């Protein structure tokens, strides 16, 4: 109703009112209206972003918080993220002009807790833009977020974890978060508090664990057990996915494969192979595939019916996680008794099918799986019967280098 009656220009105009109460009320209203995409676009067109940034830079603590919350919703739009980053406003107390990201970072650094948390939420949305991830780091935005993890209540910690997780999509930022001491408080949040905060921490650690050094630091901070706990019924689908992918990344480290299995992760991950959400199944299968590089883990996966469940998944022509399952089966086939199990369960036809219908990555995985399976004479005969040799020859002649090498 407000938008239809032409209320947006009026509200943006009120951001310049001499009354703090009026400015704050207008900013709050714009923040709520900015939950709607057309309103986000129109508020930006009316130069509302500039005025909200001015409030963050120069207003009272209440104004700064309210304006930052409005900018958080406006920053759900990528064009608005760019406008926030590029707009320059006067910072009266400094006598200089600053762009939007340093202003928001300043709020997380020197504001009171409600304002700091609002700034962290805004940074989380800004960091959905890969270029702005670097800009936040250049503006020294990571250390204040880590301090929020140490000092704030759980809601603030959750917001800071979300921001750090998005920033850690950038490889350099993965290092900077660790150097700022971010891993330990993220693990602390993972261990205690509301489920939403624990899941936010798991999401941040998911990205951080893509760095080799961080894969060592996270277990040293006792991060494996709480990740395994989130695989259970206490978490949402998003939490299960985040925890499983984090364990997947951690399992790229050979020592971690032992530590993860010791925390009873394998039965929990196998249970997730039957989860209703494809993303969760894919994440669980990816983690099991990495864990299967260790012989004892292969036995444990098979003992908990993981092999049988993966066979069902790889046979499903509509399964979106089949390529990840194929990689996991490749590693399971490193064990002689599992080659037999895969062959007897009808695993050869769908694996051979990938040689002709899969993506280059799937074709390479299928070739590697076949290389392991042919070590069993009976399974080798089944592979030959399925016509794998001509398909492998085709890959050798015309496939990308990695696929040809696997073939």
C-alpha positions as a printed NumPy array, in Angstrom:
array([[  0.   ,   0.   ,   0.   ],
       [  2.799,   2.442,   0.923],
       [  4.644,   1.794,  -2.335],
       [  1.473,   1.924,  -4.437],
       [  0.599,   5.298,  -2.945],
       [  3.995,   6.745,  -3.845],
       [  5.383,   6.502,  -0.335],
       [  8.969,   5.579,  -1.206],
       [ 10.08 ,   9.062,  -2.373],
       [  8.542,  10.567,   0.755],
       [ 10.318,   8.102,   3.047],
       [ 13.664,   8.62 ,   1.317],
       [ 13.176,  12.362,   1.71 ],
       [ 12.557,  11.942,   5.438],
       [ 16.039,  10.428,   5.828],
       [ 17.261,  14.056,   5.664],
       [ 14.847,  15.322,   8.333],
       [ 16.329,  17.463,  11.146],
       [ 14.561,  15.12 ,  13.595],
       [ 16.49 ,  11.992,  14.591],
       [ 13.26 ,  10.214,  15.464],
       [ 11.835,  10.898,  12.   ],
       [ 15.052,   9.798,  10.273],
       [ 15.166,   6.585,  12.268],
       [ 11.485,   5.83 ,  11.662],
       [ 11.898,   6.393,   7.919],
       [ 14.992,   4.17 ,   7.804],
       [ 13.143,   1.413,   9.65 ],
       [ 10.221,   1.608,   7.239],
       [ 12.526,   1.528,   4.211],
       [ 14.309,  -1.479,   5.657],
       [ 11.064,  -3.417,   5.835],
       [  9.993,  -2.319,   2.358],
       [ 13.412,  -3.364,   1.025],
       [ 12.457,  -6.99 ,   1.637],
       [ 10.666,  -6.628,  -1.712],
       [ 12.882,  -6.607,  -4.808],
       [ 11.089,  -3.838,  -6.772],
       [ 11.281,  -1.62 ,  -3.694],
       [ 15.011,  -2.326,  -3.354],
       [ 15.537,  -1.124,  -6.902],
       [ 13.405,   1.99 ,  -6.433],
       [ 15.013,   2.978,  -3.117],
       [ 18.412,   2.821,  -4.785],
       [ 17.165,   4.901,  -7.725],
       [ 15.955,   7.546,  -5.28 ],
       [ 19.456,   7.774,  -3.734],
       [ 18.239,   6.164,  -0.538],
       [ 21.456,   4.171,  -0.208],
       [ 23.551,   7.35 ,  -0.054],
       [ 21.376,   8.794,   2.705],
       [ 21.404,   5.567,   4.712],
       [ 25.196,   5.413,   4.476],
       [ 25.344,   8.994,   5.713],
       [ 23.292,   7.942,   8.737],
       [ 25.647,   5.018,   9.448],
       [ 28.641,   7.335,   9.171],
       [ 27.29 ,  10.223,  11.23 ],
       [ 24.17 ,   9.26 ,  13.162],
       [ 23.526,   8.24 ,  16.746],
       [ 24.01 ,   4.61 ,  17.743],
       [ 20.311,   3.912,  17.195],
       [ 20.359,   5.603,  13.793],
       [ 23.449,   3.681,  12.73 ],
       [ 21.883,   0.364,  13.679],
       [ 18.573,   1.103,  11.939],
       [ 20.255,   2.391,   8.777],
       [ 22.608,  -0.602,   8.648],
       [ 19.667,  -2.988,   8.939],
       [ 17.999,  -1.217,   6.009],
       [ 21.201,  -1.476,   3.972],
       [ 21.362,  -5.183,   4.805],
       [ 18.05 ,  -5.753,   3.047],
       [ 18.982,  -3.479,   0.164],
       [ 22.191,  -5.512,  -0.256],
       [ 20.202,  -8.556,  -1.286],
       [ 20.389,  -7.033,  -4.765],
       [ 23.813,  -7.269,  -6.442],
       [ 23.531,  -3.875,  -8.125],
       [ 22.801,  -2.354,  -4.725],
       [ 25.863,  -4.075,  -3.296],
       [ 27.922,  -2.244,  -5.891],
       [ 26.227,   1.063,  -5.11 ],
       [ 26.936,   0.64 ,  -1.396],
       [ 30.575,  -0.1  ,  -2.168],
       [ 30.99 ,   2.807,  -4.589],
       [ 29.012,   5.601,  -2.89 ],
       [ 31.151,   8.114,  -0.976],
       [ 29.699,  10.114,   1.9  ],
       [ 31.153,  12.689,   4.26 ],
       [ 32.241,  11.408,   7.66 ],
       [ 31.819,  14.582,   9.688],
       [ 33.933,  13.626,  12.689],
       [ 36.869,  12.817,  10.398],
       [ 36.387,  15.648,   7.941],
       [ 36.822,  13.212,   5.056],
       [ 34.762,  11.2  ,   2.617],
       [ 34.599,   7.415,   2.775],
       [ 33.014,   4.751,   0.616],
       [ 30.345,   2.416,   1.876],
       [ 32.346,  -0.638,   2.858],
       [ 34.789,   1.191,   5.167],
       [ 31.771,   2.896,   6.744],
       [ 30.035,  -0.431,   7.419],
       [ 33.285,  -1.966,   8.664],
       [ 33.672,   1.022,  10.977],
       [ 30.285,   0.22 ,  12.503],
       [ 31.355,  -3.36 ,  13.256],
       [ 34.553,  -2.025,  14.805],
       [ 33.542,   0.942,  16.943],
       [ 29.787,   0.741,  17.447],
       [ 27.803,  -0.683,  20.332],
       [ 26.699,  -4.284,  20.07 ],
       [ 23.337,  -3.861,  18.266],
       [ 25.05 ,  -1.683,  15.672],
       [ 28.015,  -4.031,  15.345],
       [ 25.67 ,  -6.925,  14.71 ],
       [ 23.745,  -4.91 ,  12.104],
       [ 27.053,  -4.142,  10.401],
       [ 27.998,  -7.824,  10.41 ],
       [ 24.694,  -8.739,   8.771],
       [ 25.26 ,  -6.106,   6.102],
       [ 28.769,  -7.392,   5.415],
       [ 27.364, -10.916,   5.067],
       [ 25.121,  -9.751,   2.223],
       [ 27.77 ,  -7.543,   0.629],
       [ 30.154, -10.507,   0.631],
       [ 27.805, -12.446,  -1.626],
       [ 29.639, -10.453,  -4.332],
       [ 33.064, -12.036,  -4.906],
       [ 34.762,  -8.736,  -5.707],
       [ 33.485,  -7.154,  -2.513],
       [ 34.92 , -10.011,  -0.452],
       [ 38.347,  -8.61 ,  -1.257],
       [ 37.22 ,  -5.049,  -0.584],
       [ 35.991,  -5.929,   2.919],
       [ 39.332,  -7.551,   3.687],
       [ 41.238,  -4.523,   2.35 ],
       [ 39.111,  -2.362,   4.632],
       [ 40.269,  -4.443,   7.636],
       [ 36.808,  -5.916,   7.993],
       [ 37.787,  -9.383,   9.208],
       [ 39.277,  -8.686,  12.695],
       [ 36.159,  -6.82 ,  13.953],
       [ 34.   ,  -9.776,  12.948],
       [ 36.262, -12.114,  14.899],
       [ 35.956,  -9.832,  17.923],
       [ 32.171, -10.044,  17.652],
       [ 32.533, -13.832,  17.811],
       [ 34.383, -13.429,  21.099],
       [ 32.347, -10.644,  22.682],
       [ 28.718, -10.681,  21.529],
       [ 25.678, -12.686,  22.512],
       [ 24.735, -15.685,  20.394],
       [ 22.738, -13.651,  17.868],
       [ 25.719, -11.431,  17.166],
       [ 28.039, -14.403,  16.94 ],
       [ 25.74 , -16.035,  14.417],
       [ 25.741, -12.897,  12.249],
       [ 29.53 , -12.616,  12.412],
       [ 29.916, -16.285,  11.497],
       [ 27.671, -15.788,   8.479],
       [ 29.747, -12.826,   7.333],
       [ 33.033, -14.677,   7.817],
       [ 31.663, -17.678,   5.954],
       [ 30.813, -15.572,   2.913],
       [ 34.13 , -13.727,   3.067],
       [ 35.94 , -17.08 ,   3.237],
       [ 34.697, -17.961,  -0.243],
       [ 37.808, -15.98 ,  -1.226],
       [ 41.036, -17.997,  -0.931],
       [ 43.083, -15.149,   0.528],
       [ 40.375, -14.486,   3.092],
       [ 40.523, -18.108,   4.244],
       [ 44.055, -17.334,   5.387],
       [ 43.161, -13.928,   6.844],
       [ 40.311, -15.331,   8.953],
       [ 42.649, -17.931,  10.432],
       [ 45.38 , -15.345,  11.036],
       [ 42.846, -13.139,  12.841],
       [ 42.116, -16.02 ,  15.21 ],
       [ 38.731, -16.822,  13.717],
       [ 38.824, -20.61 ,  13.796],
       [ 38.77 , -21.102,  17.572],
       [ 35.698, -18.906,  18.265],
       [ 33.892, -20.444,  15.301],
       [ 34.478, -23.888,  16.789],
       [ 33.306, -22.584,  20.167],
       [ 30.083, -21.387,  18.533],
       [ 29.801, -24.749,  16.798],
       [ 29.978, -26.491,  20.163],
       [ 27.45 , -24.442,  22.088],
       [ 24.39 , -22.294,  21.651],
       [ 21.262, -22.254,  19.478],
       [ 21.224, -24.578,  16.495],
       [ 21.035, -21.657,  14.05 ],
       [ 24.325, -20.292,  15.388],
       [ 25.995, -23.687,  15.31 ],
       [ 24.884, -24.148,  11.718],
       [ 26.208, -20.708,  10.792],
       [ 29.577, -21.67 ,  12.277],
       [ 29.549, -24.931,  10.322],
       [ 28.92 , -22.971,   7.133],
       [ 31.902, -20.737,   7.817],
       [ 34.131, -23.711,   8.629],
       [ 32.946, -25.395,   5.402],
       [ 34.676, -22.67 ,   3.391],
       [ 37.669, -22.337,   5.707],
       [ 38.317, -26.091,   5.488],
       [ 39.079, -25.751,   1.795],
       [ 42.469, -24.401,   2.912],
       [ 45.139, -27.005,   3.713],
       [ 46.422, -25.312,   6.873],
       [ 42.896, -24.752,   8.154],
       [ 42.196, -28.461,   7.753],
       [ 44.82 , -28.972,  10.435],
       [ 43.71 , -26.075,  12.647],
       [ 40.019, -27.034,  12.836],
       [ 40.623, -30.492,  14.37 ],
       [ 43.234, -28.978,  16.685],
       [ 40.467, -26.685,  17.967],
       [ 38.283, -29.782,  18.597],
       [ 35.993, -29.019,  15.689],
       [ 35.289, -32.536,  14.437],
       [ 32.977, -33.832,  17.171],
       [ 30.47 , -30.923,  17.009],
       [ 30.397, -31.239,  13.219],
       [ 29.455, -34.899,  13.579],
       [ 26.766, -33.979,  16.114],
       [ 25.158, -31.66 ,  13.555],
       [ 24.741, -34.602,  11.187],
       [ 21.998, -35.875,  13.493],
       [ 18.383, -34.95 ,  14.055],
       [ 19.156, -31.733,  15.946],
       [ 19.97 , -29.776,  12.772],
       [ 18.121, -28.516,   9.711],
       [ 18.845, -29.693,   6.177],
       [ 21.173, -26.729,   5.705],
       [ 23.053, -27.629,   8.873],
       [ 23.449, -31.248,   7.842],
       [ 24.747, -30.198,   4.435],
       [ 27.196, -27.677,   5.908],
       [ 28.56 , -30.175,   8.424],
       [ 28.888, -32.959,   5.868],
       [ 30.664, -30.74 ,   3.336],
       [ 32.985, -29.441,   6.045],
       [ 33.87 , -33.043,   6.954],
       [ 34.311, -33.756,   3.231],
       [ 36.859, -30.947,   3.024],
       [ 38.573, -31.967,   6.26 ],
       [ 38.865, -35.549,   4.998],
       [ 41.169, -34.336,   2.227],
       [ 43.767, -34.551,   5.014],
       [ 44.885, -38.154,   5.643],
       [ 45.192, -37.764,   9.42 ],
       [ 41.701, -36.308,   9.618],
       [ 40.233, -39.451,   8.046],
       [ 41.228, -41.305,  11.195],
       [ 39.964, -38.566,  13.518],
       [ 36.613, -38.23 ,  11.754],
       [ 35.975, -41.968,  11.848],
       [ 36.904, -42.055,  15.541],
       [ 34.015, -39.654,  16.253],
       [ 31.495, -42.127,  14.752],
       [ 30.948, -39.993,  11.67 ],
       [ 30.641, -42.922,   9.274],
       [ 27.302, -44.343,  10.508],
       [ 25.891, -40.817,  10.713],
       [ 26.97 , -40.059,   7.148],
       [ 25.611, -43.368,   5.858],
       [ 22.228, -42.548,   7.393],
       [ 22.224, -39.278,   5.452],
       [ 22.539, -41.202,   2.178],
       [ 18.813, -41.877,   2.606],
       [ 17.917, -38.268,   3.41 ],
       [ 15.123, -36.68 ,   1.413],
       [ 17.206, -33.696,   0.277],
       [ 19.59 , -34.32 ,  -2.641],
       [ 22.138, -31.742,  -1.418],
       [ 22.434, -33.567,   1.904],
       [ 22.866, -36.957,   0.214],
       [ 25.523, -35.527,  -2.086],
       [ 27.459, -33.957,   0.79 ],
       [ 27.338, -37.15 ,   2.85 ],
       [ 28.479, -39.245,  -0.094],
       [ 31.344, -36.86 ,  -0.822],
       [ 32.552, -37.107,   2.762],
       [ 32.308, -40.9  ,   2.721],
       [ 34.205, -41.008,  -0.557],
       [ 37.157, -39.146,   0.946],
       [ 37.019, -41.229,   4.128],
       [ 37.092, -44.367,   1.951],
       [ 40.675, -43.621,   0.968],
       [ 41.531, -45.304,   4.288],
       [ 41.158, -49.098,   4.34 ],
       [ 39.616, -49.335,   7.806],
       [ 37.049, -46.733,   6.851],
       [ 36.064, -48.739,   3.787],
       [ 35.267, -51.683,   6.052],
       [ 33.224, -49.448,   8.344],
       [ 31.276, -47.901,   5.471],
       [ 30.428, -51.343,   4.129],
       [ 29.511, -52.658,   7.596],
       [ 26.952, -49.867,   7.971],
       [ 25.401, -50.651,   4.562],
       [ 26.997, -47.664,   2.862],
       [ 28.042, -49.673,  -0.19 ],
       [ 24.53 , -51.01 ,  -0.711],
       [ 22.994, -47.551,  -0.422],
       [ 25.491, -46.076,  -2.879],
       [ 24.656, -48.833,  -5.332],
       [ 20.994, -47.807,  -5.169],
       [ 21.97 , -44.19 ,  -5.751],
       [ 24.251, -44.809,  -8.729],
       [ 21.553, -46.896, -10.433],
       [ 18.969, -44.11 , -10.163],
       [ 18.964, -42.416, -13.597],
       [ 17.394, -39.296, -12.097],
       [ 19.782, -38.955,  -9.157],
       [ 21.582, -35.613,  -9.162],
       [ 24.338, -36.921,  -6.888],
       [ 25.402, -39.84 ,  -9.124],
       [ 28.789, -38.364, -10.044],
       [ 29.762, -37.976,  -6.398],
       [ 28.551, -41.521,  -5.71 ],
       [ 30.698, -42.745,  -8.572],
       [ 33.796, -41.148,  -7.045],
       [ 32.997, -42.753,  -3.688],
       [ 32.542, -46.172,  -5.282],
       [ 35.903, -45.729,  -7.006],
       [ 37.579, -45.458,  -3.614],
       [ 35.536, -48.282,  -2.089],
       [ 36.72 , -50.48 ,  -4.967],
       [ 40.268, -50.188,  -3.636],
       [ 39.319, -53.114,  -1.35 ],
       [ 39.066, -56.561,  -2.954],
       [ 35.944, -57.671,  -1.061],
       [ 34.154, -54.466,  -2.068],
       [ 34.97 , -55.01 ,  -5.733],
       [ 33.068, -58.261,  -5.435],
       [ 30.218, -56.561,  -3.582],
       [ 29.911, -53.833,  -6.218],
       [ 29.993, -56.362,  -9.042],
       [ 27.438, -58.667,  -7.423],
       [ 25.103, -55.746,  -6.677],
       [ 24.835, -54.78 , -10.333],
       [ 27.232, -51.865, -10.148],
       [ 29.034, -52.494, -13.42 ],
       [ 26.331, -51.4  , -15.943],
       [ 25.752, -47.89 , -14.524],
       [ 29.487, -47.335, -14.109],
       [ 30.165, -48.328, -17.713],
       [ 27.249, -46.148, -18.832],
       [ 29.07 , -43.085, -17.477],
       [ 31.842, -43.676, -20.025],
       [ 29.502, -42.586, -22.804],
       [ 26.927, -40.367, -21.103],
       [ 28.75 , -38.649, -18.254],
       [ 30.517, -35.323, -18.022],
       [ 34.307, -35.364, -18.518],
       [ 34.732, -35.55 , -14.737],
       [ 32.272, -38.443, -14.501],
       [ 33.973, -40.234, -17.377],
       [ 37.301, -39.915, -15.579],
       [ 35.765, -41.248, -12.355],
       [ 34.164, -44.15 , -14.223],
       [ 37.506, -44.984, -15.827],
       [ 39.193, -44.945, -12.428],
       [ 36.456, -47.123, -10.94 ],
       [ 36.85 , -49.633, -13.742],
       [ 40.626, -49.634, -13.229],
       [ 40.035, -50.719,  -9.633],
       [ 37.229, -53.168, -10.385],
       [ 39.117, -55.111, -13.081],
       [ 41.492, -56.368, -10.388],
       [ 38.707, -58.875,  -9.678],
       [ 38.506, -61.471, -12.459],
       [ 34.75 , -62.017, -12.227],
       [ 34.   , -58.313, -12.2  ],
       [ 36.415, -57.844, -15.087],
       [ 34.343, -60.274, -17.162],
       [ 31.191, -58.284, -16.393],
       [ 32.931, -55.075, -17.453],
       [ 33.946, -56.66 , -20.754],
       [ 30.396, -57.926, -21.311],
       [ 29.074, -54.37 , -20.91 ],
       [ 31.244, -53.167, -23.791],
       [ 33.594, -51.005, -21.745],
       [ 36.674, -51.515, -23.935],
       [ 35.387, -49.677, -27.048],
       [ 34.137, -46.836, -24.871],
       [ 37.5  , -46.543, -23.139],
       [ 39.211, -46.469, -26.526],
       [ 36.975, -43.582, -27.596],
       [ 37.985, -41.68 , -24.465],
       [ 41.648, -42.337, -25.142],
       [ 41.339, -40.864, -28.616],
       [ 39.213, -37.797, -28.017],
       [ 38.611, -36.983, -24.376],
       [ 40.255, -34.249, -22.285],
       [ 43.715, -35.078, -20.963],
       [ 42.609, -36.049, -17.432],
       [ 39.875, -38.348, -18.735],
       [ 42.197, -39.957, -21.267],
       [ 44.796, -40.577, -18.576],
       [ 42.192, -42.29 , -16.412],
       [ 41.047, -44.421, -19.358]])
